[in-house]
Amino acid sequence: MNTSDLCAAWTPRVLSILRIMSALLLLQHGTAKILGFPPMQNFANLQIASLYGAAGLIELIGGVLLAIGLCTRPVAFILSGFTAVAYFMAHAGKSFYPILNGGELAALYCFVFFYFVFAGGGAWSVDALMKKNAG
């Protein structure tokens, strides 16, 4: 098997690894805000009905769904838009350049999640398992 064939064979699995890690990294924002873990001073008195509370719920629920690969494409679409809004609300006004405004992570999340809208969840996802069992 040549390198090109090996890479092609592993592409769906590596896509799943990227999805899982991206989801887990986003999920920690939601768990910090909603579940208080890991504890962060910024979110100590967070109200669920606040903008940060709503963001935490999106991060928590979307992070779990994306991590397991359930409804990957629509969840990724929502998360891509969510992180784009987060970038423009929290970072873009500080500077045009993401490295100066602290918005690199939000911008990267936006485009990684946008990629999942088109690529799907990969081989190791609930979506792939349901498709395999259905057909």
C-alpha positions, 0 to 999 in steps of 0.5 A: 500500500502506498502513502497516498492509499494509506492517507486515503484509508485513514482520512475518515478516521482522522476527520473523526479525531478532528471532530472529537477534539474540536468538540471536546475543546468547545465542550469545556467552555460549556461545562465551565459556564453551566456545570462549574467545571473546571471552576473559573472565577469569570463564570462563578455567578453566571445566570442561565438566562444571560447571554453567557448562559445561553452561550454555555448551553449551546457549547454544552449541548452542541459539544456533546452532540458533535463529540459523539457525531450525532446530527453532525452537519446541522450541529456543526452549522449552528456551532459555526454560526455561533462561533462567528457571532462570538468572534464579532461580538467579543473580539472584532471590535478590539482590533481588525487582527485576530492575533491582537483581538484575542479571537483566533480560537473563535475564528478557527472554531468557526471554520473548522465547524463549517468544514464539518457541515460539508465533510460530516462526522467521519467514520467514528460517529453515531451518524456513520453507525446509523447510516451503516445500520440503515443500509 
